[in-house]
């Protein structure tokens, strides 16, 4: 690998270490009050709705792909030429 690739890997590993340290320090701070029950309910509802929307959209993608809605449009002039003859 070239020096540019090594420096990119080093920079990405440094970013990963920084994010890991930040997450660890945020999770172990312990000075914040616990999340209220309403917050937990809102978090669960939001995650559930997001999951339902994601699954529904992926189902629509597969449905449209399987039924030909994603195909390129084609022009069929065979009916017009048969009527002229």
HELIX and SHEET records of a PDB file:
HELIX    1   1 UNK A    3  UNK A   27  1                                  25    
HELIX    2   2 UNK A   37  UNK A   66  1                                  30    
HELIX    3   3 UNK A   78  UNK A   84  1                                   7    
END                                                                             
